[in-house]
Every structure is written in structure tokens, then in C-alpha cells.
Amino acid sequence: MPLSKKEVCRCITVLRLPVGIRWLTNISFIYWGFTGMSVNVFSGKSFDCTMLETPDELGGGCPVSGDVILMERSIKDLSAGRGATLGNCFLALWVLTVGLRLLAFLVLRRAIKRSH
């Protein structure tokens, strides 16, 4: 059964996480992949719905703007003109991939030198 817009918008956002673990999102492949997908799907779009489907946090009216959904999910800050872009998400995924592979290479290289 597909999720309604009301259920999608009530997921856990980064701002609802305890402050001590928020930094973990910066090294999460899942976070950056989901954020990039969300920006791609919702940015600049408008979604029709019934009044019963629209969450009160989004104004309770239709159509719902995709940018408002991104703002509610703490992905985009419309008032400050900041937020994740598809390019930022791609760059973060690329840096994580290369960085973690390089780190693994260095750790394994050091372990091999110690064993000989």
C-alpha cells in the first residue's frame, strides 16, 4: 500500500535527531542518496491532493509544493535560499566513496606492513 503525503512528511528529519548524533548523517550513503533522490523528485514540482491528505504542517491546502515538502524534511531552507542540491548530494556520495576506499587501503597497507 503506498504512503500518503501525510505519512511521507512525518518521517524523522535530521533536526529531530539528538544533537550528539546529527553528524552521522554527513557520513551516511543512505542519507545522501535519499536526499539527492528527494531533491530530484520534489524540487520545483506541485502535487495535487485532497484536503484530507494534506498535512496541517504544510498549510492544509492543495496543491502542495515540492519545495515545501523538502523544507518540511529539512532538506531545503527556502527562507535562506540554502539546502541540498542534486550536485551537492552527488559530490558527497563521490567523496564518501573515494575517501572510505582510500582509508580502507591505508589501513590494510599498514596492517600488512605490521604483519611482516
BELBEL-V428469 format. One record per residue. N is the residue number from 1. PSI is psi in radians with two decimals (999 if undefined). Layout:
# BELBEL-V428469
<<N,PSI> <N,PSI>>
This chain:
# BELBEL-V428469
<<1,2.21> <2,2.65> <3,2.51> <4,2.90> <5,-0.58> <6,-0.75> <7,-0.64> <8,-0.72> <9,-0.17> <10,0.36> <11,2.95> <12,2.26> <13,2.94> <14,-0.66> <15,-0.32> <16,-0.12> <17,2.67> <18,2.49> <19,-0.63> <20,-0.35> <21,0.09> <22,-0.55> <23,-0.40> <24,-0.45> <25,-0.48> <26,-0.39> <27,0.39> <28,2.09> <29,-0.69> <30,-0.76> <31,-0.88> <32,-0.63> <33,-0.79> <34,-0.71> <35,-0.78> <36,-0.74> <37,-0.72> <38,-0.77> <39,-0.75> <40,-0.72> <41,-0.76> <42,-0.47> <43,2.17> <44,0.19> <45,2.87> <46,2.36> <47,2.22> <48,2.61> <49,3.01> <50,2.86> <51,-0.51> <52,-0.46> <53,-0.36> <54,2.13> <55,2.56> <56,-0.53> <57,-0.43> <58,0.30> <59,-0.19> <60,0.21> <61,2.91> <62,2.69> <63,2.76> <64,2.27> <65,2.41> <66,-0.57> <67,-0.59> <68,-0.67> <69,-0.74> <70,-0.67> <71,-0.73> <72,-0.57> <73,0.09> <74,0.52> <75,-0.55> <76,2.41> <77,1.72> <78,-0.60> <79,-0.60> <80,-0.09> <81,0.39> <82,2.99> <83,3.05> <84,2.46> <85,2.89> <86,-0.67> <87,-0.74> <88,-0.73> <89,-0.75> <90,-0.77> <91,-0.76> <92,-0.75> <93,-0.70> <94,-0.81> <95,-0.74> <96,-0.77> <97,-0.91> <98,-0.78> <99,-0.79> <100,-0.59> <101,-0.70> <102,-0.76> <103,-0.77> <104,-0.72> <105,-0.81> <106,-0.70> <107,-0.78> <108,-0.67> <109,-0.74> <110,-0.70> <111,-0.66> <112,-0.72> <113,-0.66> <114,-0.56> <115,-0.28> <116,999>>
